[in-house]
């Protein structure tokens, strides 16, 4: 599958300011976020749901689970930066949040 091009600074800034922007931050060239769930099993369920989205998109985030909190990072490694794939998957993951988030996630 051909990967989309890396977003330039201006395009990325516009995408992150758009009304449909993912609720993620850009840190060190990656999109990052954390999601806190009600319990460790709920955090694992969230990771499984993210995994299904990632497989459908053929694009996989870095995932770190710390008890009830799941830390996610996205970057299109083979393109060398952030692309529309990252933004699209981040928006899809954001739609899972209401099902698992019990606290503020920032």
N, C-alpha and C positions, 0 to 999 in steps of 0.2 A: 504494500500500500504506500503510495507517495504521501509524504508528509507535507503539510502546509509550511509556508515560509515563516521564519522567525519574525515576530512583530517588532517593529522599531519602537523607540521610546515614545514617540508621539502617538502611534497607533495603540500601543499598550495603555498609555495614559488615558486616551479617549475611551477605550474599552472598559477600563476600571472606573471611569466616571459616568458611564452610561447607566440608565435606569435599570437595565437587566444585568448589571455587573455582578459577578460572584462576590459573596461576602468573605473574601479572602484578602490577604495582604501580599504584596510583592516584597520578598526578602531575599537578598543575594541572588537575584535572577530566577527565583522560583515563586510560584504561588503557594502560600502556606495558610493553614487554618487548623484550629483545634475544635473538637466537638466533645462535650461532656454528656454522658448518658446517666441513667438512673442507677446502673449497676454494671459490674464487669461483664456478665452475660449479655446485657443489652449493648455494651460496647462491641462485643464480638459479633452480635447480630448486625450492627451497623457496618462493621468491617466486611461482613459477608455481602451485605447489600451493595457496598461500594465495589466489592470484587466483581459482582455481576455486571454493574455498570461499566467497569473497566474492561471486562472481557468483551462486552458488546461494542465498546468504542475502540478496542484493540489499542488501548492506551492506559498505562498503569501507574498509579501514584505510589510514592514512597509512604509507607504506613508505619507508625510507631504507636503501640498501645501501652499506656501507663494507667493501670487500674481502670477507672471509668472514663478516662480521657484518651481520645484518639487524635493523634497529630498526623496531618496529611500534608504532603508536598507534591507539587506537580511541576514538571518541566519536560519538554520534548527533547530528550537526550540526543536522539539521532539527528535532530535539526540544529542542536546547539543553543537552544533558548526557548522562550515562551512562544507558543503558537496558538492558533484558534482551537486546536485540540485541547489544550490546557484549560482555556476559558470555558469551552463547551462542557468538558467533564466536571469542572468546578461548579458550574451552574446546575448540572444534573445532581451532583452530590448535595448541593444546597437544598434541593427539593426533598431530600431525605431527612433533613434536620428536624422538621416538626415531629417526626415519628420518634426521635431518640433524645433530643436535647431537653434537659431539665433545668439547666443553669445557663448563665451567660457563657458563650463560647469564645469570647475574646478576653 
